[in-house]
Amino acid sequence: MTLETLAPDGADGDAVDDEVLAALGAGDYRYKVWGGDWCGDCQRQLPAFAAALDAAGVPGDRIEDFPVTKGPNGKEGEGVDEYGIELIPTVVVEGADGEELARFVEEADASIAEFLARELAEVGASA
């Protein structure tokens, strides 16, 4: 099953700030995205994030999508328990070694791309 909301669908990644695109495309980051096509927040946020990843030149093999369903005890799907996913969309950015570097959960004061770029810049500054 594929997460259909993780498709640019007309969103303009070129409208994203160049510094944000550079941060997203830097290094060998791996993006793990949990969402649901039934989820309003995912429908609203994930196409723009997909467009930003595309504009940043992030190859598709470094983006994994994990469709989530509603279960009787909360969110269900691959990796939900392992990564502690409670709210969607959730995006986890890992380094090449699998270490979690940044995490976006549901809402923030900026878009997913801007939020993660800010977090990744902080990781880079402290490295």
C-alpha positions as CSV (number, residue, x, y, z in Angstrom):
1,M,0.0,0.0,0.0
2,T,1.3,3.5,-0.9
3,L,0.6,6.8,0.8
4,E,-1.2,8.7,-2.0
5,T,-1.0,12.0,-0.2
6,L,2.8,11.9,-0.4
7,A,2.6,13.0,-4.0
8,P,3.2,16.6,-5.1
9,D,-0.2,16.8,-6.9
10,G,0.3,20.3,-8.2
11,A,2.2,21.7,-5.1
12,D,5.1,24.0,-6.2
13,G,8.3,22.9,-4.6
14,D,10.2,25.6,-6.4
15,A,8.3,28.2,-4.3
16,V,10.1,26.8,-1.2
17,D,13.0,28.9,0.1
18,D,16.4,27.9,-1.4
19,E,17.9,27.4,2.1
20,V,15.2,25.0,3.1
21,L,15.7,23.0,-0.1
22,A,19.5,22.9,0.5
23,A,19.0,21.7,4.1
24,L,16.6,18.9,3.0
25,G,18.8,17.8,0.1
26,A,22.1,17.9,2.1
27,G,23.8,14.7,3.2
28,D,22.4,11.2,3.0
29,Y,19.2,11.9,5.0
30,R,16.5,9.3,4.9
31,Y,12.9,10.5,5.3
32,K,10.3,8.2,6.9
33,V,6.8,9.5,6.5
34,W,3.7,8.2,8.4
35,G,0.3,9.4,7.3
36,G,-3.1,8.4,6.2
37,D,-4.9,9.3,3.0
38,W,-8.0,9.6,5.1
39,C,-6.3,12.2,7.4
40,G,-7.1,15.9,6.7
41,D,-3.8,17.1,8.1
42,C,-1.9,14.7,5.8
43,Q,-4.0,15.8,2.8
44,R,-3.2,19.4,3.6
45,Q,0.5,19.1,4.4
46,L,2.1,16.1,2.6
47,P,1.7,17.1,-1.0
48,A,3.7,20.3,-0.3
49,F,6.3,18.4,1.6
50,A,6.6,15.9,-1.3
51,A,7.1,18.8,-3.7
52,A,9.8,20.3,-1.5
53,L,11.7,16.9,-1.4
54,D,11.4,16.7,-5.1
55,A,12.7,20.3,-5.6
56,A,15.5,19.6,-3.2
57,G,16.6,16.6,-5.3
58,V,16.0,14.0,-2.7
59,P,16.0,10.6,-4.5
60,G,12.9,8.5,-4.1
61,D,14.9,5.6,-2.6
62,R,15.6,7.8,0.4
63,I,11.9,8.5,1.1
64,E,9.8,5.7,2.7
65,D,6.1,6.1,3.3
66,F,4.2,4.2,5.9
67,P,0.4,4.3,5.5
68,V,-1.4,4.4,8.8
69,T,-5.0,3.2,9.6
70,K,-7.2,3.9,12.6
71,G,-7.4,0.9,14.9
72,P,-9.4,0.3,18.1
73,N,-6.3,1.2,20.1
74,G,-5.0,4.1,18.1
75,K,-2.9,4.3,15.0
76,E,-1.8,1.0,13.2
77,G,0.7,0.3,10.5
78,E,4.2,-0.7,9.8
79,G,6.7,1.0,12.2
80,V,4.0,2.7,14.3
81,D,5.1,0.9,17.5
82,E,8.8,0.9,16.8
83,Y,8.8,4.7,16.2
84,G,6.2,5.6,18.7
85,I,3.8,7.1,16.1
86,E,0.7,8.6,17.8
87,L,-0.2,11.5,15.6
88,I,0.0,12.0,11.8
89,P,1.6,13.2,9.7
90,T,4.9,12.2,11.4
91,V,8.1,12.6,9.5
92,V,11.4,11.1,10.9
93,V,14.7,12.1,9.4
94,E,17.5,9.7,9.9
95,G,21.2,9.9,9.0
96,A,22.9,7.3,6.9
97,D,23.7,5.3,10.0
98,G,20.0,5.1,11.0
99,E,20.3,7.7,13.8
100,E,17.2,9.9,14.2
101,L,18.2,13.5,13.6
102,A,14.8,15.3,13.4
103,R,11.1,14.6,13.8
104,F,8.0,16.5,12.7
105,V,4.7,15.5,14.4
106,E,1.3,16.7,13.1
107,E,1.5,20.5,13.4
108,A,4.2,23.2,13.9
109,D,4.7,26.9,13.4
110,A,6.0,26.2,9.9
111,S,5.5,23.8,7.0
112,I,7.0,20.3,7.4
113,A,9.9,21.2,5.0
114,E,10.7,24.5,6.9
115,F,10.4,22.8,10.3
116,L,12.7,19.9,9.4
117,A,15.2,22.2,7.6
118,R,15.4,24.3,10.9
119,E,15.9,21.1,12.9
120,L,18.6,19.7,10.5
121,A,20.4,23.1,10.6
122,E,20.6,22.8,14.4
123,V,21.9,19.2,14.2
124,G,24.6,20.4,11.7
125,A,25.6,23.3,13.9
126,S,26.1,21.1,16.9
127,A,28.0,18.4,15.0
